[in-house]
């Protein structure tokens, strides 16, 4: 199927190069074309299509003259898309070689392969573990007399029916299906000696096929068929890459794929590897609050907090939470479920979510409805509940992007109100915390101003209606009530009438 036309001035040169292809002695489905210092290997049935797209013209590759849309560029490589939809082709041209990879090939007593050849091999071998990979229509390279790669050429077909996994926040059954597919992938990789150092979200795609979810992968020139790393090291690298680049994925979701010894030690190594990748890739870092109450001992310490402190915090919440609530209210993260009685007094039916399974199990007794769920990925439909309370959590989030992600989920599922707590930057508590930080103490509390919170709510179509504080400017704990910008919210007059 032709979907791009060659320029007339290049047609003769393209045709003459096509005629240079000869039968590949190793594959009846492929043909080879050699020129001084290099060669191409192409699918025999795709030669006409490659010719029509001017992909058999060396000069067009080298002069960046391919007629398509540039979708990727680095100093040493360029990727061009030709055509659209499932029939689109991707032409990847790379110059030079990575000396480290070239030396690694020699140390393993095998002839150095070009980047295109490594990707072609990866595409073939990864199908053995259930991954869909792009069809390779053409690959090849030119080298020096010492076998050092000068340039490589690769043409692949788009993965049909697949959508990118990067940037997607799956929910409900879709999320469960993706996690199950990732577990199967890790188990399959664990049963082989395959290594995919770049198993990042940007390389992963997914589609529904015959009632099940199938994963696809693209752009993996560093793939190894017989890695010399240990089984545990390969698992840590694969799992760490996934967790670092899929914000909704946690170590606890991945660990069931590990069938070897010392799972606790492996979990810590995976978390450390994910943190290192986030640092290298300048991705949002993990934060202590996500894992602070992961075990039973931490839960018991949390429940042993001073009763007077709990009473004071309930009095603060009483200022902004509506007195009469009809319908479900989400408490996320719920901790041990201590807000459940407070919310039920107002007529709410309580849903309690917490990332910690240990916390969720304790909250089940107090709330009645409790489940393990991530505040950045709520398993609820849009506008499915009356309101939400997010108490003593936003101050754990290091970046505005992470805070915006949580607010986006809370406002997405709520119809009438969202009450959140935050730490105010202008307070004695915050001033002392900053002094301790300057003295070398780690900082795991992060403040934000009401004005910043109002801006973040406005982006989501909500507005900051009211705030309340526990000893304003002395203590740092504040509350904010958000309501939809186009709906009348619970006002101070409503509160006074309720009193």
N, C-alpha and C positions, 0 to 999 in steps of 0.2 A: 504494500500500500504506500503510495507516494504522497507525502504531505509537505515537501519542501522542494523547490526547484533550484538547480544549479545555475550559476551565472553563465551565459553563453560563452564568454571568453575563456572559461575554465573547462568547458565540457570536453574538449579534445584531450587535454592533459589528464582529466579524470578517467576518461575511457581508456586511454593507453595504459594507465596504472592498473585499472581493473583487469585488463588482459594479461597483466604480469602475474596474476594469482595462479598457483598451481596446486594440485592435489596434495593434501597433507598426509604423509605416510602413516601418521599415528591416529588419524580420525577421518572417516569418510565424509563426515558432516562439515568439515572445515577445509579451507584452502589457505595457502600461504603465499605471501608476496615478499621477495627479498630485494634489497637495494644495498649499495656499499655501506657497511657499518650498521645495518638494521634490518628488521623484518616486521611484517604484520601477520596475524592469524585472524581469519574472519569466518563467520558462518557462511557456507556456500550459498544458502538460500537467501541471505541478506545482502549479497553483493550489489544487486540492482538498487535496493533501497539506499544503501550507503552511497552508491554512485550518485543517485538523484539528489542526495543531500550534500554533495560535494565533500563527503567525509573520506574520500580516497585521494584527496589532493594534499600532499605534504606541505606545499607552500601556504595553503590556506590555514592549516594547523599552526604553522610556525609564525605566520604574520598576524595571527588572531583575526583572520578574515572569515571564519565560519559564520554563516547567516543564521543566527539564533539569538536567544536571550541569555545574557550572562547571569548565572545564578550563584556563582561562587568565584572568589579570586583571592589568591595569596601571592606573595612575591615569587614563588616558584611554580604556581599552578593556576589553572583557569578551567572553570566548568561552564559549559554552554548547553542550554536546553533548545532542542529543535523540535518543533511541533507541540501539540497539546494532548492532554488526556492520557489514556492508557497506551496510546501509540507513540508517545513522546520519546525521543532519544536524548541521552545525556552524553556529551563528548567531553572527556577530561584530558587535558594536556598538561604534562608536568615536565619541567626542565631540571637538570642536575640530578644528584643522588644524595641520599642521606648516608654519609660515610659510616656512621654507626651500624646501620642496617647492612651495608655492604660487607663490613668486617665481620658482623655476626654470621652472615651466610658463609663466609670463608672459614670461620672458626668451627662451623658445624660440618665442614668438609663437603660442601655442596656448592654448585655454581651459583653465583649471585643472580637473583631474579629482579626484574624491573618492578616498579610499583604496580603497573598494569597487570603484569603476570601474577603477582601476589594476589591482587584483587580477583582475578579470574579464577585462581585456585580456591580462594576463600568462598566465592560464589558456589562452586561445585561442592566443596566439602561440607559447607554449612547446611546444605539441603539434607545431609545425612542425619542431622539432629533436629529436623522438623522446621527449620527456618526457611521462609521464602526469601529468595535473593534475586536481584535483577538478572535478566538474560543478558549475557555478554555477546555482543555482535561482532566486536573487533577489539583486539588488543595487540600491543607490540611495543618495540622500543628501538632506539639506536644507541650504540655503545662505542666506547673507545677501544683501541687495540688491546687494552688490559681487561676489557669486560666491564668497565665502569659505565654506568648508565648516563647517557647524555640527555635523553628525553624519552618520555613514555606516552603512549596513546591508548585511550580506552573509550569504547562506546558501549553503553548499556541501554536497555529498554526500561521504561518506568514500570514500577511494580503495579500491576492492574488491580484496581479496587481497594488499594491500601490508603490509609490516612496516617499522618504523622502522629507519633506518640508524644513528642516534645511539646510542652505547653498545654497539654490536655489535662483536665482534672476530672477523671472518671468518677462516677458515683453509682451506688447501689450494685445491681447485678453486673453492670459493665465493669466496675472496679474489681469485683470479685473474679470476673473472667480474666481480666488482664493479670491480676496477681497470680492466678492459677497457671496462666500461660508462662509467666516469668519463672515460676517455680519449676515447671516442666523443662524450660530452657536450661536453667541452672543444673537440674539433675542430669539432663542429657550431656551437657558440657562436662559435668563431673565424671561421667562414665567414659569419657574419652580423654585424650591428651591435648585437645584443642584449647587454644588460648586466644581470647579476643581482648587485647588491652584497651581498645576504644569502645567498649560496650556501653556507650552513652545514649541518653534519650534521643539526641538529635539524629542518631543512626537507626532508630527503631521505628517501625510502622506496624499497624494492626488493621485487620479486617475480619469480618464474620464470614466463615466458610462452612457450609453444611451444618449449621447450628452450633459451631464452635468457633472460638477466637483463634486466629492464626497470626503469628508474629512474622514480620519481615525485617531484613537488615540490609543496609547499604553502606558503601564507602568504608571498607575495612582493609587498608593495605598492610596493616601490621599483624594480620591474622597468622597464627602459627598452628600447623597441623600436629607437630610433635614437640610440645613445649617441654623444656627441661625443668620447669618449676615443679615443686611438690603439689600434690593434690590440694592441700589446704591453701597454699599460696594462690593457686589458680582460682579457687572458689572465692577467696578474700578479694582478689582483684576484680572478678566479675561482679560480685555482690556489691562491693564498694562503689563501683562505677554506676551501677543502677541506682543505688540509694542517694548518691551525691547529685544525680541529675534528674531524678523523679521525686519532687518534694513531698508527694503524698505517700511515698514508700518508706517503710521503717525496717530496722533490723529484724524486729519480731516477725514481720511479714515474710522475710527471706529465709530466716534460719531453718524452717522446716525442710528446705531443700538440702541441707547438710546432713548426711547420714554417718559421718565419721565421729571420732571421739572428741571430747572436750568442747561441747557446743558453747559453753559460756566464754571460753577463751577465743573461740572463732568469732563470736558475736562482738567481742571487744575489738578484735583485729579488723573486722568489717567496718565498725563505727570509726575507728582511727583512719582506715583507708579512705572512707567517704569524706572525712574532714580534710585530709590531705588533698584530695581531688578538688574539693570546694575551694580550698586556698589557691591551688594552682590555676584553676579555671576562673577564679574571682567570682564564684557563685555565692549566694547567701549562705552564711555559716549556720550550722546547727546551734542550738542553744540549750543551756542546762535545764531549763524548765520543761523541755519535752521528755526528759528522762529522770527527772528528780524524784518522782514517786513511782518508779517502776517495780519496786520490790515491796514485800510485806512489811519489812522493818521501817521503811520510809513512810508507809501509810500509817503505821502506829504512831510514829513521831508526829505526823501531821494531826492526827486525831487527839493527841495529848496537848494541843495548844491551850492557852489560858482561856477559861470560860468567859472572863471579863472582856477579853479581846473579841470573842465571838459576839457577845451582846452588843458591844459598841459598833461592830460592823453591820449587824442587823438593823440597828437604829439608823445608820447611814443609808442603807438600802431602802428603808422605810420612807425616806424623803423623796425618792424618785420612782420606785416601782408602783404602778397603779394599784389602788386599793381593791378594785373589783376587776377580775380578769375572767373572761369566758373563753375557754378553749385551752389548747396546749401551750405551755411555755417551756422553752429549752434552757437548761442549765448546762453550759459548756465553757470550759471544763468544769465538771461537777465536783471534783475532789471526792470526799467521803459522803457527799449528798447532804451536806448540812443546810443548804438552802431549801431543800424540799419542803419541810414543815412550814417555813416562812411563805413560800409561794402557794402552798395548798390553802393557807389561811385566807388567801385572797381569791380563792375559787379556781385557781389554775390546776390543770392536769399536767403533771411534771414529766418531762423527758430529760433524763440525765445522761450526758455523754462525757467520757474522759478517754484520753489517749492511753492511759495506764490501765491495763486489764485488772491489776490489783485494786486500784481505786474504784473501777466500775463495779467490781464484785462487792465491795463494801457499800457503795452507793445504792446497790440494788435493794438492800434492806430498807434504807431510809426513803428512797424515791419510788420504789415499786417498778419503775420503767428505767432501766439503766443499761448501757451498752458501751463497748469500747469503740470510740470513733475519734477521728482527728478533727480539731476545730478548724483546720484549714481545708477540710474536705468533708463537709457534713453529708451524711447519707439521707438527706431529706429533699423532697421536691420543693420547687420555688413557691413561696407564699403558702406554705403548708401549715404554719403554726401562727399563733397570735403574736407571740413576742419571744425575746431571748434575753438571758442575763449571762454576761461574761464577766465573772468577778475574780479579781486578783490573778489576771493572766497576761494582759497586754504589756505589762512592765517586764515580762520575761523576753519579749521579742526584740532582737538587736536592731532590726532595720525597719524603715517605714514600709518597704515592700511586703515584709512578712505581716506587719500590722494591717496593712491594706487588704491582704489576702484573707485574714480572719474577719475583718469588718465586712468584706464583700460577701462571705458566706453567711454571716449572721443576718445581714440585711436582705440577702437573697431569699432565705427561708421564712423570714418574718413579715407579717402584714401590718402590724400596728406600732410596735416599739422595740427598741434594743437598748438595754442598759449595760454599760461597760464601766469598769474601773480602770484608772490609769494613775501613774505617778507624775505629779506636777513638778516641773523643773525648778520652780521658785519656792523652796521650802528648806527648813533647817535640816531635815532628814537628807535631802538630796545634796545639800552643801557638805555635810559630814561624809556622805558616801564618796563624793568627789575628792575630798581630802584623803580618804583611805585609798582611793584608786591611785592618787599621785604618790602615795607612800608605798605602792607596789601591790596592794590587795587586788584580787581579780574583781572585775565588774560584771555582775550578772543581773543587774537591775537597770532598766532604761526608762527614761522619762519622756513625756511629750506634753505639749501645751494644749489647752482647750481650743485655741485658734487653729493649731495644726490638725486636731481631731475634727474640727468643723470642716476644714478643707477636704480632708479625706472622705468625710461623709457626703459632702456635696458632689464629689466625683461619682458617687454611687446613687445619686438621686435622693439622698436623705439630708436631714438638717439636724444640727445640734440645738435641742430645745431648752435644756436646762442642765445645770451642774450643781453638785453638792460636794462638800468637803468635810473631812474629819480633822478638826482643828486647822483651818486654812493657813497655809504658809508656815506652819510649824511642822505638821506631819505632811507626808507627800501623797497620801491616799485620797483620791478624788473619784467622783462618779459623774458620768454623763448619760443623759437620756437622748437617744436619737429617734426621730420619727420620719416617716416619708415626707419629702418636701412638698408634695402635692396634696397632702391630707392633713386635716386638723389633728393635732396630737393631744396628749394628756397634759393640760396646762396647769399652772400653779393654782388658778382659780378652781379647777376641778378638784385639786388636792384639798383646798381649804373647805370646799363644800362636803367632801368625803369625811373630813375631820368633824 
